[in-house]
Amino acid sequence: MYVVLVDFVIKQEFIKPFNEAMLIQAYTSLEKEEGCTHFDVCQAPDEQHKFFLYECYTDALAFDAHLKSDHFLAFDQLVSDWIEHKEVRCLEKISN
């Protein structure tokens, strides 16, 4: 299992549209990508501008396919100006 962790800091004026777009992105990834097995969207309750994603893919190739998908590319273009900071970590799951 290939795990992707993403931290976002969103510009204050874009919190609501980012949240809406991110939820659509998660749903679409799970529905359209066979290799996407889990996609959680989390938001800090006391810092609404901070988001965290927990994504699981069957392997690194499935994640690469995600990054090349039409829906991801459209999402990335839409939200790129809304992001103050983004950090991505990729890991291999080694236990159940």
Gaussian input, Z-matrix of N, CA and C with variables (Angstrom, degrees):
# hf/3-21g

backbone

0 1
 N
 C     1     B1
 C     2     B2     1     A1
 N     3     B3     2     A2     1     D1
 C     4     B4     3     A3     2     D2
 C     5     B5     4     A4     3     D3
 N     6     B6     5     A5     4     D4
 C     7     B7     6     A6     5     D5
 C     8     B8     7     A7     6     D6
 N     9     B9     8     A8     7     D7
 C    10    B10     9     A9     8     D8
 C    11    B11    10    A10     9     D9
 N    12    B12    11    A11    10    D10
 C    13    B13    12    A12    11    D11
 C    14    B14    13    A13    12    D12
 N    15    B15    14    A14    13    D13
 C    16    B16    15    A15    14    D14
 C    17    B17    16    A16    15    D15
 N    18    B18    17    A17    16    D16
 C    19    B19    18    A18    17    D17
 C    20    B20    19    A19    18    D18
 N    21    B21    20    A20    19    D19
 C    22    B22    21    A21    20    D20
 C    23    B23    22    A22    21    D21
 N    24    B24    23    A23    22    D22
 C    25    B25    24    A24    23    D23
 C    26    B26    25    A25    24    D24
 N    27    B27    26    A26    25    D25
 C    28    B28    27    A27    26    D26
 C    29    B29    28    A28    27    D27
 N    30    B30    29    A29    28    D28
 C    31    B31    30    A30    29    D29
 C    32    B32    31    A31    30    D30
 N    33    B33    32    A32    31    D31
 C    34    B34    33    A33    32    D32
 C    35    B35    34    A34    33    D33
 N    36    B36    35    A35    34    D34
 C    37    B37    36    A36    35    D35
 C    38    B38    37    A37    36    D36
 N    39    B39    38    A38    37    D37
 C    40    B40    39    A39    38    D38
 C    41    B41    40    A40    39    D39
 N    42    B42    41    A41    40    D40
 C    43    B43    42    A42    41    D41
 C    44    B44    43    A43    42    D42
 N    45    B45    44    A44    43    D43
 C    46    B46    45    A45    44    D44
 C    47    B47    46    A46    45    D45
 N    48    B48    47    A47    46    D46
 C    49    B49    48    A48    47    D47
 C    50    B50    49    A49    48    D48
 N    51    B51    50    A50    49    D49
 C    52    B52    51    A51    50    D50
 C    53    B53    52    A52    51    D51
 N    54    B54    53    A53    52    D52
 C    55    B55    54    A54    53    D53
 C    56    B56    55    A55    54    D54
 N    57    B57    56    A56    55    D55
 C    58    B58    57    A57    56    D56
 C    59    B59    58    A58    57    D57
 N    60    B60    59    A59    58    D58
 C    61    B61    60    A60    59    D59
 C    62    B62    61    A61    60    D60
 N    63    B63    62    A62    61    D61
 C    64    B64    63    A63    62    D62
 C    65    B65    64    A64    63    D63
 N    66    B66    65    A65    64    D64
 C    67    B67    66    A66    65    D65
 C    68    B68    67    A67    66    D66
 N    69    B69    68    A68    67    D67
 C    70    B70    69    A69    68    D68
 C    71    B71    70    A70    69    D69
 N    72    B72    71    A71    70    D70
 C    73    B73    72    A72    71    D71
 C    74    B74    73    A73    72    D72
 N    75    B75    74    A74    73    D73
 C    76    B76    75    A75    74    D74
 C    77    B77    76    A76    75    D75
 N    78    B78    77    A77    76    D76
 C    79    B79    78    A78    77    D77
 C    80    B80    79    A79    78    D78
 N    81    B81    80    A80    79    D79
 C    82    B82    81    A81    80    D80
 C    83    B83    82    A82    81    D81
 N    84    B84    83    A83    82    D82
 C    85    B85    84    A84    83    D83
 C    86    B86    85    A85    84    D84
 N    87    B87    86    A86    85    D85
 C    88    B88    87    A87    86    D86
 C    89    B89    88    A88    87    D87
 N    90    B90    89    A89    88    D88
 C    91    B91    90    A90    89    D89
 C    92    B92    91    A91    90    D90
 N    93    B93    92    A92    91    D91
 C    94    B94    93    A93    92    D92
 C    95    B95    94    A94    93    D93
 N    96    B96    95    A95    94    D94
 C    97    B97    96    A96    95    D95
 C    98    B98    97    A97    96    D96
 N    99    B99    98    A98    97    D97
 C   100   B100    99    A99    98    D98
 C   101   B101   100   A100    99    D99
 N   102   B102   101   A101   100   D100
 C   103   B103   102   A102   101   D101
 C   104   B104   103   A103   102   D102
 N   105   B105   104   A104   103   D103
 C   106   B106   105   A105   104   D104
 C   107   B107   106   A106   105   D105
 N   108   B108   107   A107   106   D106
 C   109   B109   108   A108   107   D107
 C   110   B110   109   A109   108   D108
 N   111   B111   110   A110   109   D109
 C   112   B112   111   A111   110   D110
 C   113   B113   112   A112   111   D111
 N   114   B114   113   A113   112   D112
 C   115   B115   114   A114   113   D113
 C   116   B116   115   A115   114   D114
 N   117   B117   116   A116   115   D115
 C   118   B118   117   A117   116   D116
 C   119   B119   118   A118   117   D117
 N   120   B120   119   A119   118   D118
 C   121   B121   120   A120   119   D119
 C   122   B122   121   A121   120   D120
 N   123   B123   122   A122   121   D121
 C   124   B124   123   A123   122   D122
 C   125   B125   124   A124   123   D123
 N   126   B126   125   A125   124   D124
 C   127   B127   126   A126   125   D125
 C   128   B128   127   A127   126   D126
 N   129   B129   128   A128   127   D127
 C   130   B130   129   A129   128   D128
 C   131   B131   130   A130   129   D129
 N   132   B132   131   A131   130   D130
 C   133   B133   132   A132   131   D131
 C   134   B134   133   A133   132   D132
 N   135   B135   134   A134   133   D133
 C   136   B136   135   A135   134   D134
 C   137   B137   136   A136   135   D135
 N   138   B138   137   A137   136   D136
 C   139   B139   138   A138   137   D137
 C   140   B140   139   A139   138   D138
 N   141   B141   140   A140   139   D139
 C   142   B142   141   A141   140   D140
 C   143   B143   142   A142   141   D141
 N   144   B144   143   A143   142   D142
 C   145   B145   144   A144   143   D143
 C   146   B146   145   A145   144   D144
 N   147   B147   146   A146   145   D145
 C   148   B148   147   A147   146   D146
 C   149   B149   148   A148   147   D147
 N   150   B150   149   A149   148   D148
 C   151   B151   150   A150   149   D149
 C   152   B152   151   A151   150   D150
 N   153   B153   152   A152   151   D151
 C   154   B154   153   A153   152   D152
 C   155   B155   154   A154   153   D153
 N   156   B156   155   A155   154   D154
 C   157   B157   156   A156   155   D155
 C   158   B158   157   A157   156   D156
 N   159   B159   158   A158   157   D157
 C   160   B160   159   A159   158   D158
 C   161   B161   160   A160   159   D159
 N   162   B162   161   A161   160   D160
 C   163   B163   162   A162   161   D161
 C   164   B164   163   A163   162   D162
 N   165   B165   164   A164   163   D163
 C   166   B166   165   A165   164   D164
 C   167   B167   166   A166   165   D165
 N   168   B168   167   A167   166   D166
 C   169   B169   168   A168   167   D167
 C   170   B170   169   A169   168   D168
 N   171   B171   170   A170   169   D169
 C   172   B172   171   A171   170   D170
 C   173   B173   172   A172   171   D171
 N   174   B174   173   A173   172   D172
 C   175   B175   174   A174   173   D173
 C   176   B176   175   A175   174   D174
 N   177   B177   176   A176   175   D175
 C   178   B178   177   A177   176   D176
 C   179   B179   178   A178   177   D177
 N   180   B180   179   A179   178   D178
 C   181   B181   180   A180   179   D179
 C   182   B182   181   A181   180   D180
 N   183   B183   182   A182   181   D181
 C   184   B184   183   A183   182   D182
 C   185   B185   184   A184   183   D183
 N   186   B186   185   A185   184   D184
 C   187   B187   186   A186   185   D185
 C   188   B188   187   A187   186   D186
 N   189   B189   188   A188   187   D187
 C   190   B190   189   A189   188   D188
 C   191   B191   190   A190   189   D189
 N   192   B192   191   A191   190   D190
 C   193   B193   192   A192   191   D191
 C   194   B194   193   A193   192   D192
 N   195   B195   194   A194   193   D193
 C   196   B196   195   A195   194   D194
 C   197   B197   196   A196   195   D195
 N   198   B198   197   A197   196   D196
 C   199   B199   198   A198   197   D197
 C   200   B200   199   A199   198   D198
 N   201   B201   200   A200   199   D199
 C   202   B202   201   A201   200   D200
 C   203   B203   202   A202   201   D201
 N   204   B204   203   A203   202   D202
 C   205   B205   204   A204   203   D203
 C   206   B206   205   A205   204   D204
 N   207   B207   206   A206   205   D205
 C   208   B208   207   A207   206   D206
 C   209   B209   208   A208   207   D207
 N   210   B210   209   A209   208   D208
 C   211   B211   210   A210   209   D209
 C   212   B212   211   A211   210   D210
 N   213   B213   212   A212   211   D211
 C   214   B214   213   A213   212   D212
 C   215   B215   214   A214   213   D213
 N   216   B216   215   A215   214   D214
 C   217   B217   216   A216   215   D215
 C   218   B218   217   A217   216   D216
 N   219   B219   218   A218   217   D217
 C   220   B220   219   A219   218   D218
 C   221   B221   220   A220   219   D219
 N   222   B222   221   A221   220   D220
 C   223   B223   222   A222   221   D221
 C   224   B224   223   A223   222   D222
 N   225   B225   224   A224   223   D223
 C   226   B226   225   A225   224   D224
 C   227   B227   226   A226   225   D225
 N   228   B228   227   A227   226   D226
 C   229   B229   228   A228   227   D227
 C   230   B230   229   A229   228   D228
 N   231   B231   230   A230   229   D229
 C   232   B232   231   A231   230   D230
 C   233   B233   232   A232   231   D231
 N   234   B234   233   A233   232   D232
 C   235   B235   234   A234   233   D233
 C   236   B236   235   A235   234   D234
 N   237   B237   236   A236   235   D235
 C   238   B238   237   A237   236   D236
 C   239   B239   238   A238   237   D237
 N   240   B240   239   A239   238   D238
 C   241   B241   240   A240   239   D239
 C   242   B242   241   A241   240   D240
 N   243   B243   242   A242   241   D241
 C   244   B244   243   A243   242   D242
 C   245   B245   244   A244   243   D243
 N   246   B246   245   A245   244   D244
 C   247   B247   246   A246   245   D245
 C   248   B248   247   A247   246   D246
 N   249   B249   248   A248   247   D247
 C   250   B250   249   A249   248   D248
 C   251   B251   250   A250   249   D249
 N   252   B252   251   A251   250   D250
 C   253   B253   252   A252   251   D251
 C   254   B254   253   A253   252   D252
 N   255   B255   254   A254   253   D253
 C   256   B256   255   A255   254   D254
 C   257   B257   256   A256   255   D255
 N   258   B258   257   A257   256   D256
 C   259   B259   258   A258   257   D257
 C   260   B260   259   A259   258   D258
 N   261   B261   260   A260   259   D259
 C   262   B262   261   A261   260   D260
 C   263   B263   262   A262   261   D261
 N   264   B264   263   A263   262   D262
 C   265   B265   264   A264   263   D263
 C   266   B266   265   A265   264   D264
 N   267   B267   266   A266   265   D265
 C   268   B268   267   A267   266   D266
 C   269   B269   268   A268   267   D267
 N   270   B270   269   A269   268   D268
 C   271   B271   270   A270   269   D269
 C   272   B272   271   A271   270   D270
 N   273   B273   272   A272   271   D271
 C   274   B274   273   A273   272   D272
 C   275   B275   274   A274   273   D273
 N   276   B276   275   A275   274   D274
 C   277   B277   276   A276   275   D275
 C   278   B278   277   A277   276   D276
 N   279   B279   278   A278   277   D277
 C   280   B280   279   A279   278   D278
 C   281   B281   280   A280   279   D279
 N   282   B282   281   A281   280   D280
 C   283   B283   282   A282   281   D281
 C   284   B284   283   A283   282   D282
 N   285   B285   284   A284   283   D283
 C   286   B286   285   A285   284   D284
 C   287   B287   286   A286   285   D285

   B1=1.4546
   B2=1.5295
   B3=1.3227
   B4=1.4573
   B5=1.5283
   B6=1.3145
   B7=1.4645
   B8=1.5243
   B9=1.3297
   B10=1.4638
   B11=1.5256
   B12=1.3169
   B13=1.4653
   B14=1.5246
   B15=1.3253
   B16=1.4647
   B17=1.5248
   B18=1.3202
   B19=1.4641
   B20=1.5212
   B21=1.3276
   B22=1.4555
   B23=1.5236
   B24=1.3153
   B25=1.4581
   B26=1.5239
   B27=1.3361
   B28=1.4568
   B29=1.5226
   B30=1.3225
   B31=1.4655
   B32=1.5292
   B33=1.3103
   B34=1.4619
   B35=1.5405
   B36=1.3134
   B37=1.4680
   B38=1.5315
   B39=1.3369
   B40=1.4639
   B41=1.5292
   B42=1.3241
   B43=1.4687
   B44=1.5279
   B45=1.3187
   B46=1.4635
   B47=1.5310
   B48=1.3474
   B49=1.4641
   B50=1.5287
   B51=1.3371
   B52=1.4616
   B53=1.5192
   B54=1.3167
   B55=1.4583
   B56=1.5275
   B57=1.3174
   B58=1.4657
   B59=1.5289
   B60=1.3216
   B61=1.4633
   B62=1.5277
   B63=1.3372
   B64=1.4584
   B65=1.5233
   B66=1.3363
   B67=1.4690
   B68=1.5265
   B69=1.3133
   B70=1.4669
   B71=1.5282
   B72=1.3175
   B73=1.4658
   B74=1.5239
   B75=1.3168
   B76=1.4706
   B77=1.5273
   B78=1.3239
   B79=1.4608
   B80=1.5337
   B81=1.3134
   B82=1.4624
   B83=1.5224
   B84=1.3165
   B85=1.4666
   B86=1.5195
   B87=1.3213
   B88=1.4688
   B89=1.5211
   B90=1.3157
   B91=1.4645
   B92=1.5245
   B93=1.3201
   B94=1.4664
   B95=1.5248
   B96=1.3262
   B97=1.4636
   B98=1.5238
   B99=1.3162
   B100=1.4631
   B101=1.5279
   B102=1.3291
   B103=1.4553
   B104=1.5125
   B105=1.3360
   B106=1.4668
   B107=1.5222
   B108=1.3306
   B109=1.4675
   B110=1.5251
   B111=1.3232
   B112=1.4725
   B113=1.5233
   B114=1.3307
   B115=1.4625
   B116=1.5277
   B117=1.3214
   B118=1.4695
   B119=1.5208
   B120=1.3276
   B121=1.4635
   B122=1.5281
   B123=1.3192
   B124=1.4671
   B125=1.5312
   B126=1.3299
   B127=1.4698
   B128=1.5210
   B129=1.3209
   B130=1.4621
   B131=1.5303
   B132=1.3319
   B133=1.4652
   B134=1.5251
   B135=1.3255
   B136=1.4653
   B137=1.5284
   B138=1.3200
   B139=1.4730
   B140=1.5305
   B141=1.3201
   B142=1.4575
   B143=1.5249
   B144=1.3127
   B145=1.4674
   B146=1.5342
   B147=1.3413
   B148=1.4610
   B149=1.5251
   B150=1.3339
   B151=1.4593
   B152=1.5239
   B153=1.3211
   B154=1.4593
   B155=1.5260
   B156=1.3228
   B157=1.4624
   B158=1.5200
   B159=1.3283
   B160=1.4596
   B161=1.5158
   B162=1.3339
   B163=1.4568
   B164=1.5269
   B165=1.3317
   B166=1.4666
   B167=1.5179
   B168=1.3113
   B169=1.4578
   B170=1.5203
   B171=1.3099
   B172=1.4628
   B173=1.5277
   B174=1.3366
   B175=1.4599
   B176=1.5392
   B177=1.3173
   B178=1.4677
   B179=1.5212
   B180=1.3217
   B181=1.4642
   B182=1.5238
   B183=1.3285
   B184=1.4661
   B185=1.5249
   B186=1.3261
   B187=1.4616
   B188=1.5270
   B189=1.3154
   B190=1.4707
   B191=1.5254
   B192=1.3401
   B193=1.4670
   B194=1.5276
   B195=1.3305
   B196=1.4667
   B197=1.5249
   B198=1.3248
   B199=1.4636
   B200=1.5246
   B201=1.3220
   B202=1.4621
   B203=1.5297
   B204=1.3325
   B205=1.4630
   B206=1.5291
   B207=1.3187
   B208=1.4659
   B209=1.5215
   B210=1.3298
   B211=1.4721
   B212=1.5241
   B213=1.3475
   B214=1.4631
   B215=1.5225
   B216=1.3259
   B217=1.4657
   B218=1.5289
   B219=1.3359
   B220=1.4732
   B221=1.5240
   B222=1.3311
   B223=1.4671
   B224=1.5277
   B225=1.3098
   B226=1.4590
   B227=1.5220
   B228=1.3097
   B229=1.4674
   B230=1.5303
   B231=1.3316
   B232=1.4643
   B233=1.5266
   B234=1.3352
   B235=1.4697
   B236=1.5221
   B237=1.3073
   B238=1.4679
   B239=1.5291
   B240=1.3188
   B241=1.4693
   B242=1.5206
   B243=1.3145
   B244=1.4656
   B245=1.5261
   B246=1.3294
   B247=1.4642
   B248=1.5246
   B249=1.3401
   B250=1.4714
   B251=1.5170
   B252=1.3339
   B253=1.4664
   B254=1.5270
   B255=1.3204
   B256=1.4642
   B257=1.5197
   B258=1.3191
   B259=1.4599
   B260=1.5245
   B261=1.3322
   B262=1.4627
   B263=1.5285
   B264=1.3310
   B265=1.4709
   B266=1.5248
   B267=1.3320
   B268=1.4639
   B269=1.5137
   B270=1.3264
   B271=1.4553
   B272=1.5236
   B273=1.2979
   B274=1.4652
   B275=1.5244
   B276=1.3158
   B277=1.4617
   B278=1.5197
   B279=1.3415
   B280=1.4491
   B281=1.5302
   B282=1.3323
   B283=1.4669
   B284=1.5182
   B285=1.3190
   B286=1.4791
   B287=1.4553
   A1=108.56
   A2=115.19
   A3=122.62
   A4=107.65
   A5=116.96
   A6=122.74
   A7=109.49
   A8=114.87
   A9=121.10
   A10=108.11
   A11=116.07
   A12=123.07
   A13=107.64
   A14=115.86
   A15=119.31
   A16=109.16
   A17=116.18
   A18=122.65
   A19=108.05
   A20=115.20
   A21=121.66
   A22=109.88
   A23=116.39
   A24=122.89
   A25=104.49
   A26=115.52
   A27=122.03
   A28=109.94
   A29=116.11
   A30=120.66
   A31=108.46
   A32=115.01
   A33=122.82
   A34=113.69
   A35=117.19
   A36=120.58
   A37=113.09
   A38=117.55
   A39=120.75
   A40=113.46
   A41=117.81
   A42=120.62
   A43=111.69
   A44=117.82
   A45=120.58
   A46=112.06
   A47=120.06
   A48=118.15
   A49=113.19
   A50=117.38
   A51=119.41
   A52=109.86
   A53=116.92
   A54=121.52
   A55=110.45
   A56=116.58
   A57=121.10
   A58=111.42
   A59=117.06
   A60=121.27
   A61=111.46
   A62=116.73
   A63=121.18
   A64=111.40
   A65=117.00
   A66=120.27
   A67=111.04
   A68=116.99
   A69=120.84
   A70=109.69
   A71=116.73
   A72=121.68
   A73=110.93
   A74=117.18
   A75=120.70
   A76=110.61
   A77=116.77
   A78=121.70
   A79=110.59
   A80=116.66
   A81=121.34
   A82=111.50
   A83=117.19
   A84=120.52
   A85=110.88
   A86=116.45
   A87=120.29
   A88=112.08
   A89=117.26
   A90=121.44
   A91=113.25
   A92=117.75
   A93=121.18
   A94=114.62
   A95=117.43
   A96=119.90
   A97=109.82
   A98=115.02
   A99=120.02
   A100=111.64
   A101=116.82
   A102=121.14
   A103=115.12
   A104=118.25
   A105=121.99
   A106=107.80
   A107=116.40
   A108=120.59
   A109=113.86
   A110=117.06
   A111=120.51
   A112=108.30
   A113=116.69
   A114=119.30
   A115=108.30
   A116=116.31
   A117=121.87
   A118=110.26
   A119=115.10
   A120=122.23
   A121=106.81
   A122=116.55
   A123=121.61
   A124=109.15
   A125=114.70
   A126=120.98
   A127=107.93
   A128=116.78
   A129=121.27
   A130=109.20
   A131=118.02
   A132=119.94
   A133=113.95
   A134=117.10
   A135=120.40
   A136=112.93
   A137=116.20
   A138=121.73
   A139=106.97
   A140=115.95
   A141=123.03
   A142=114.10
   A143=117.48
   A144=121.22
   A145=112.98
   A146=116.53
   A147=120.71
   A148=109.95
   A149=114.72
   A150=122.54
   A151=109.09
   A152=114.90
   A153=121.84
   A154=108.28
   A155=116.23
   A156=121.37
   A157=109.48
   A158=114.91
   A159=122.43
   A160=106.06
   A161=116.21
   A162=121.89
   A163=109.65
   A164=115.66
   A165=120.52
   A166=109.65
   A167=114.64
   A168=123.28
   A169=108.30
   A170=115.45
   A171=119.01
   A172=111.64
   A173=116.46
   A174=121.05
   A175=109.08
   A176=116.05
   A177=120.92
   A178=111.50
   A179=118.08
   A180=120.76
   A181=111.24
   A182=117.22
   A183=120.83
   A184=110.04
   A185=117.31
   A186=119.80
   A187=110.88
   A188=116.89
   A189=120.24
   A190=110.72
   A191=116.58
   A192=120.55
   A193=110.20
   A194=116.93
   A195=121.99
   A196=110.26
   A197=116.38
   A198=120.91
   A199=112.88
   A200=117.48
   A201=122.21
   A202=112.71
   A203=117.33
   A204=120.57
   A205=110.94
   A206=115.62
   A207=120.62
   A208=111.64
   A209=116.58
   A210=118.92
   A211=111.70
   A212=118.16
   A213=119.20
   A214=110.61
   A215=117.30
   A216=120.41
   A217=111.46
   A218=117.08
   A219=120.78
   A220=110.46
   A221=116.72
   A222=121.19
   A223=110.37
   A224=116.83
   A225=121.68
   A226=111.18
   A227=116.80
   A228=120.90
   A229=110.84
   A230=116.89
   A231=121.49
   A232=111.91
   A233=117.81
   A234=120.81
   A235=114.54
   A236=119.31
   A237=120.55
   A238=113.45
   A239=118.34
   A240=120.53
   A241=112.84
   A242=117.72
   A243=122.09
   A244=112.42
   A245=116.72
   A246=122.41
   A247=110.89
   A248=115.33
   A249=121.13
   A250=110.68
   A251=115.71
   A252=121.07
   A253=108.83
   A254=115.56
   A255=121.30
   A256=108.31
   A257=116.00
   A258=121.18
   A259=108.50
   A260=116.10
   A261=122.25
   A262=108.97
   A263=114.88
   A264=120.43
   A265=107.56
   A266=115.62
   A267=121.45
   A268=108.58
   A269=115.26
   A270=121.05
   A271=110.29
   A272=115.83
   A273=122.45
   A274=107.80
   A275=116.41
   A276=120.35
   A277=108.63
   A278=117.15
   A279=120.90
   A280=113.48
   A281=117.44
   A282=120.13
   A283=110.20
   A284=115.97
   A285=120.26
   A286=110.78
   D1=136.82
   D2=-179.82
   D3=-108.68
   D4=122.24
   D5=-174.93
   D6=-111.10
   D7=133.85
   D8=178.82
   D9=-121.09
   D10=125.78
   D11=177.77
   D12=-113.92
   D13=129.34
   D14=-178.45
   D15=-130.85
   D16=127.22
   D17=173.04
   D18=-105.89
   D19=131.69
   D20=176.58
   D21=-121.80
   D22=141.33
   D23=164.67
   D24=-117.78
   D25=120.25
   D26=-173.38
   D27=-106.13
   D28=141.56
   D29=175.64
   D30=-59.93
   D31=137.94
   D32=-172.18
   D33=-49.11
   D34=-43.47
   D35=-175.22
   D36=-73.55
   D37=-7.76
   D38=-177.62
   D39=-113.15
   D40=10.32
   D41=-177.23
   D42=-58.08
   D43=-51.13
   D44=-176.32
   D45=-65.24
   D46=-50.07
   D47=179.17
   D48=-64.81
   D49=-32.96
   D50=176.94
   D51=-64.74
   D52=-45.95
   D53=179.39
   D54=-56.47
   D55=-47.60
   D56=-179.71
   D57=-62.61
   D58=-46.35
   D59=-179.79
   D60=-65.45
   D61=-37.96
   D62=-179.15
   D63=-66.50
   D64=-40.45
   D65=178.80
   D66=-65.11
   D67=-38.60
   D68=176.20
   D69=-65.10
   D70=-43.01
   D71=179.28
   D72=-59.78
   D73=-44.94
   D74=179.62
   D75=-61.88
   D76=-48.09
   D77=-179.61
   D78=-60.38
   D79=-46.80
   D80=-178.48
   D81=-64.31
   D82=-40.00
   D83=178.25
   D84=-60.81
   D85=-45.01
   D86=179.56
   D87=-66.93
   D88=-37.00
   D89=-177.76
   D90=-76.32
   D91=-38.45
   D92=-171.19
   D93=-100.11
   D94=-17.99
   D95=-174.46
   D96=-109.96
   D97=112.45
   D98=179.80
   D99=-59.98
   D100=-33.83
   D101=-177.11
   D102=-82.94
   D103=-5.88
   D104=177.52
   D105=-93.16
   D106=114.24
   D107=-174.27
   D108=-106.00
   D109=-14.96
   D110=-176.45
   D111=-158.70
   D112=137.55
   D113=-179.63
   D114=-153.05
   D115=94.62
   D116=178.37
   D117=-97.86
   D118=136.54
   D119=174.46
   D120=-112.50
   D121=123.62
   D122=-178.78
   D123=-123.12
   D124=147.90
   D125=178.60
   D126=-132.22
   D127=135.13
   D128=179.80
   D129=-68.41
   D130=122.92
   D131=-176.54
   D132=-64.39
   D133=-30.97
   D134=-177.82
   D135=-99.90
   D136=-4.30
   D137=177.09
   D138=-140.41
   D139=78.48
   D140=-171.06
   D141=-57.72
   D142=-17.35
   D143=-179.14
   D144=-85.45
   D145=0.27
   D146=-179.69
   D147=-109.40
   D148=126.76
   D149=-179.84
   D150=-123.00
   D151=153.24
   D152=178.14
   D153=-137.55
   D154=132.90
   D155=176.73
   D156=-112.86
   D157=139.49
   D158=172.44
   D159=-123.49
   D160=109.17
   D161=-176.26
   D162=-120.49
   D163=141.75
   D164=175.59
   D165=-125.67
   D166=138.47
   D167=179.45
   D168=-130.30
   D169=155.97
   D170=-179.51
   D171=-61.71
   D172=-33.81
   D173=178.34
   D174=-165.84
   D175=178.27
   D176=-178.13
   D177=-63.31
   D178=-32.19
   D179=178.42
   D180=-65.02
   D181=-36.18
   D182=177.30
   D183=-66.03
   D184=-37.88
   D185=177.02
   D186=-68.06
   D187=-39.70
   D188=176.00
   D189=-60.09
   D190=-40.31
   D191=177.60
   D192=-63.94
   D193=-37.75
   D194=176.52
   D195=-58.72
   D196=-46.80
   D197=-177.93
   D198=-65.14
   D199=-21.91
   D200=-179.55
   D201=-98.92
   D202=-3.59
   D203=-177.04
   D204=-69.55
   D205=149.56
   D206=179.79
   D207=-59.01
   D208=-41.04
   D209=-177.15
   D210=-68.99
   D211=-35.37
   D212=176.74
   D213=-68.98
   D214=-44.63
   D215=-178.79
   D216=-61.35
   D217=-39.42
   D218=177.40
   D219=-66.63
   D220=-42.84
   D221=177.95
   D222=-61.64
   D223=-47.79
   D224=-177.87
   D225=-59.36
   D226=-41.61
   D227=178.21
   D228=-66.64
   D229=-41.76
   D230=-179.34
   D231=-60.95
   D232=-46.26
   D233=-170.23
   D234=-95.18
   D235=-5.59
   D236=-171.66
   D237=-56.60
   D238=-36.97
   D239=179.69
   D240=-80.16
   D241=-9.28
   D242=-178.42
   D243=-87.97
   D244=-11.00
   D245=-170.52
   D246=-96.92
   D247=126.30
   D248=172.22
   D249=-83.65
   D250=-39.99
   D251=-176.75
   D252=-152.50
   D253=143.46
   D254=177.92
   D255=-143.39
   D256=132.52
   D257=177.61
   D258=-132.34
   D259=128.56
   D260=-177.97
   D261=-117.86
   D262=132.95
   D263=173.70
   D264=-126.10
   D265=137.75
   D266=177.48
   D267=-118.25
   D268=135.01
   D269=-177.52
   D270=-137.07
   D271=159.31
   D272=171.83
   D273=-103.79
   D274=126.71
   D275=177.33
   D276=-74.57
   D277=129.87
   D278=-175.72
   D279=-116.19
   D280=0.01
   D281=178.27
   D282=-146.21
   D283=165.31
   D284=177.26
   D285=-89.58

